[in-house]
Amino acid sequence: MASSRGNRRLPRHAAEFLRYFAASAAALGVDFSIYVALTELAGWHYLVSGAAGFSAGAVTVYAMSITWIFSERRFRTIGWEFTIFLAIGIIGLALTELVLYVCTDLSDIDYRLSKVFAAGVVFLFNFGLRKLILFSKSSIWPSRQIPS
């Protein structure tokens, strides 16, 4: 008698969250490597290298978002989708910089550990907004009002 356990699948949202987590881990690897390399090897200020690393990580997670993570897409054109994706990323970058500043300068936490805290906060923020606005059929905007 076959078990029904083998046929169980994760709910779509949970599967997307896990894929986004894996993609974000890969993007964080890109981000963190650039962050530390530019800070340690190139002598850049940690806030500047933080922005550079974050940007490279954002491109990584966007590519994975449209090819692997999300099963639904709200926009028919990549232009609108990428613009909004980047806008959310810019807000995430500002949040990253704020957490880095508060942890590193105000709380005297090592800049690398500060980056780990920032990554956790921004991960949840980015996933929530991107899922709600870009990668679902229903959201805060009625579909007919969204440009294609």
Residue pairs with C-beta under 8 A, 6 or more apart in sequence:
9 15
10 18
12 71
13 131
16 69
16 70
16 71
16 131
16 135
17 127
19 64
19 68
19 69
20 61
20 65
20 69
20 70
20 127
20 131
21 123
23 60
23 61
23 64
23 65
23 68
23 69
24 61
24 119
24 123
24 126
24 127
26 60
26 61
26 64
27 57
27 58
27 60
27 61
27 64
28 57
28 119
30 53
30 56
30 57
30 60
31 53
31 54
31 56
31 57
31 60
31 119
32 53
32 112
32 115
32 119
33 53
34 49
34 52
34 53
34 56
35 46
35 49
35 50
35 52
35 53
35 54
35 115
36 49
36 112
37 49
38 44
38 48
38 49
38 52
38 53
39 45
39 46
39 49
39 111
42 49
44 52
46 100
46 104
46 111
47 97
47 100
47 101
50 96
50 97
50 100
50 115
50 118
51 93
51 97
54 89
54 92
54 93
54 96
55 89
55 93
58 85
58 86
58 89
58 92
58 93
61 126
62 82
62 85
65 85
65 130
65 134
65 135
66 73
66 78
66 81
69 135
70 131
70 134
70 135
72 135
72 136
72 137
73 81
73 134
73 135
74 81
74 133
74 134
74 135
74 136
74 137
74 139
74 143
74 146
75 81
75 84
75 134
75 146
75 147
75 148
76 148
77 147
77 148
80 146
80 147
80 148
81 134
84 133
84 134
85 130
85 134
88 126
88 129
88 130
88 133
88 134
89 126
91 125
91 129
92 122
92 125
92 126
95 118
95 121
95 122
95 125
96 118
96 119
96 122
99 114
99 117
99 118
99 121
99 122
100 111
100 114
100 115
100 118
103 109
103 113
103 114
103 117
103 118
104 110
104 111
104 114
109 117
132 139
132 140
133 139
133 140
133 141
137 143
